[in-house]
Amino acid sequence: MIEEFFHLKNGKVVYIREARVEDADRLHAFYKLVTSETEYLITCPDEVLSPSEERALIRIYENLFNRLYIVVFRGSDVIATLKIAGARRKRLSHSGELSIAVKRNYWGQGIGKKIMEEALSWAQGVLSRVELNVVDSNERAIALYEKMGFKLEGIKKKAVKLSDGYHDIYLMAKLF
Ligand SMILES: CC(C)(COP(=O)(O)OP(=O)(O)OC[C@H]1O[C@@H](n2cnc3c(N)ncnc32)[C@H](O)[C@@H]1OP(=O)(O)O)[C@@H](O)C(=O)NCCC(=O)NCCS
């Protein structure tokens, strides 16, 4: 069970724990905001899950052994999330896909690194592989993933279209 307080680089304290069904409305508001702050999340603001879909998703995460959903709070506001979605089919269930988002005005405060460390320490006991997709120009995210031991496995050419044109997507993975 992940639940702890964490000091940001600027000295402020945030609270980290696993998602609960009652967080759904605040998570919905968080995703609406962060998807409007960066194109690197790929999802557009109008594609964000509704609060009821978010509630259903949290229940799935609570009930599957190979899924993890971390939420970071500053007061009652959600400021970051990290999910590892373990695959459902038995022959793939040792593998999970990681996604991470931090609210823009909290970037560079150590939150991304902290929740990656928490997630990978959880994954070590549960999974043999964690993979992720990242846009080629997302230097901040790629630096974080490399620091955490993720290796480039492949490049999906012209995989996403952002406002400045097509980009490749890097498939990165960490094995345990
Ligand atoms: C990518 C993201 C998760 C990183 O989270 P963060 O809380 O800003 O990251 P941290 O403050 O923990 O920094 C982690 C590492 O990123 C790197 N980093 C930080 N700022 C950077 C910058 N301006 N340029 C390049 N790398 C940078 C550093 O290696 C840093 O490690 P260090 O603190 O030991 O030097 C966050 O910026 C984010 O949510 N971005 C938008 C959404 C996104 O891109 N999600 C990932 C999609 S694949």
The ligand as an SDF file (V2000), in Angstrom:
LIG
                    3D

 48 50  0  0  0  0  0  0  0  0999 V2000
    7.4510   14.2650  -17.8180 C   0  0  0  0  0  0  0  0  0  0  0  0
    6.9390   14.5870  -16.4090 C   0  0  0  0  0  0  0  0  0  0  0  0
    6.0950   13.4270  -15.9090 C   0  0  0  0  0  0  0  0  0  0  0  0
    8.1640   14.7490  -15.4880 C   0  0  0  0  0  0  0  0  0  0  0  0
    7.6990   15.0190  -14.1920 O   0  0  0  0  0  0  0  0  0  0  0  0
    8.4190   16.1140  -13.2520 P   0  0  0  0  0  0  0  0  0  0  0  0
    7.7410   16.0700  -11.9370 O   0  0  0  0  0  0  0  0  0  0  0  0
    8.4660   17.3990  -13.9750 O   0  0  0  0  0  0  0  0  0  0  0  0
    9.8870   15.4600  -13.1690 O   0  0  0  0  0  0  0  0  0  0  0  0
   10.9900   15.6400  -12.0320 P   0  0  0  0  0  0  0  0  0  0  0  0
   10.9180   17.0270  -11.4520 O   0  0  0  0  0  0  0  0  0  0  0  0
   10.9000   14.5170  -11.0810 O   0  0  0  0  0  0  0  0  0  0  0  0
   12.3120   15.5090  -12.8810 O   0  0  0  0  0  0  0  0  0  0  0  0
   12.7320   14.2400  -13.2890 C   0  0  0  0  0  0  0  0  0  0  0  0
   13.8690   14.3400  -14.2480 C   0  0  0  0  0  0  0  0  0  0  0  0
   13.4350   14.9560  -15.4500 O   0  0  0  0  0  0  0  0  0  0  0  0
   14.5630   15.6020  -16.0340 C   0  0  0  0  0  0  0  0  0  0  0  0
   14.2170   16.9990  -16.2440 N   0  0  0  0  0  0  0  0  0  0  0  0
   13.6480   17.8630  -15.3810 C   0  0  0  0  0  0  0  0  0  0  0  0
   13.5120   19.0480  -15.9550 N   0  0  0  0  0  0  0  0  0  0  0  0
   13.9830   18.9380  -17.2220 C   0  0  0  0  0  0  0  0  0  0  0  0
   14.0950   19.8050  -18.3070 C   0  0  0  0  0  0  0  0  0  0  0  0
   13.6650   21.0730  -18.2380 N   0  0  0  0  0  0  0  0  0  0  0  0
   14.6120   19.3290  -19.4650 N   0  0  0  0  0  0  0  0  0  0  0  0
   15.0360   18.0520  -19.5520 C   0  0  0  0  0  0  0  0  0  0  0  0
   14.9510   17.1720  -18.5340 N   0  0  0  0  0  0  0  0  0  0  0  0
   14.4400   17.6170  -17.3880 C   0  0  0  0  0  0  0  0  0  0  0  0
   15.7010   15.4840  -15.0990 C   0  0  0  0  0  0  0  0  0  0  0  0
   16.4800   14.3880  -15.5130 O   0  0  0  0  0  0  0  0  0  0  0  0
   15.0250   15.2090  -13.7800 C   0  0  0  0  0  0  0  0  0  0  0  0
   15.7890   14.4960  -12.8810 O   0  0  0  0  0  0  0  0  0  0  0  0
   16.6460   15.2920  -11.7230 P   0  0  0  0  0  0  0  0  0  0  0  0
   15.6500   16.0620  -10.9280 O   0  0  0  0  0  0  0  0  0  0  0  0
   17.3030   14.1820  -10.9510 O   0  0  0  0  0  0  0  0  0  0  0  0
   17.5930   16.1720  -12.4660 O   0  0  0  0  0  0  0  0  0  0  0  0
    6.1380   15.9160  -16.3860 C   0  0  0  0  0  0  0  0  0  0  0  0
    6.9410   16.9340  -16.8730 O   0  0  0  0  0  0  0  0  0  0  0  0
    4.8460   15.8610  -17.1740 C   0  0  0  0  0  0  0  0  0  0  0  0
    3.8110   15.4430  -16.6720 O   0  0  0  0  0  0  0  0  0  0  0  0
    4.8890   16.2990  -18.4430 N   0  0  0  0  0  0  0  0  0  0  0  0
    3.6850   16.3750  -19.2750 C   0  0  0  0  0  0  0  0  0  0  0  0
    3.0340   15.0630  -19.5210 C   0  0  0  0  0  0  0  0  0  0  0  0
    4.0130   14.0560  -20.0610 C   0  0  0  0  0  0  0  0  0  0  0  0
    4.8590   14.3830  -20.8670 O   0  0  0  0  0  0  0  0  0  0  0  0
    3.8350   12.8360  -19.6090 N   0  0  0  0  0  0  0  0  0  0  0  0
    4.6410   11.7350  -20.0910 C   0  0  0  0  0  0  0  0  0  0  0  0
    4.0480   11.2370  -21.3640 C   0  0  0  0  0  0  0  0  0  0  0  0
    5.0090    9.8600  -21.9460 S   0  0  0  0  0  0  0  0  0  0  0  0
  1  2  1  0
  2  3  1  0
  2  4  1  0
  2 36  1  0
  4  5  1  0
  5  6  1  0
  6  7  2  0
  6  8  1  0
  6  9  1  0
  9 10  1  0
 10 11  2  0
 10 12  1  0
 10 13  1  0
 13 14  1  0
 14 15  1  0
 15 16  1  0
 15 30  1  0
 16 17  1  0
 17 18  1  0
 17 28  1  0
 18 19  1  0
 18 27  1  0
 19 20  2  0
 20 21  1  0
 21 22  1  0
 21 27  2  0
 22 23  1  0
 22 24  2  0
 24 25  1  0
 25 26  2  0
 26 27  1  0
 28 29  1  0
 28 30  1  0
 30 31  1  0
 31 32  1  0
 32 33  2  0
 32 34  1  0
 32 35  1  0
 36 37  1  0
 36 38  1  0
 38 39  2  0
 38 40  1  0
 40 41  1  0
 41 42  1  0
 42 43  1  0
 43 44  2  0
 43 45  1  0
 45 46  1  0
 46 47  1  0
 47 48  1  0
M  END
$$$$
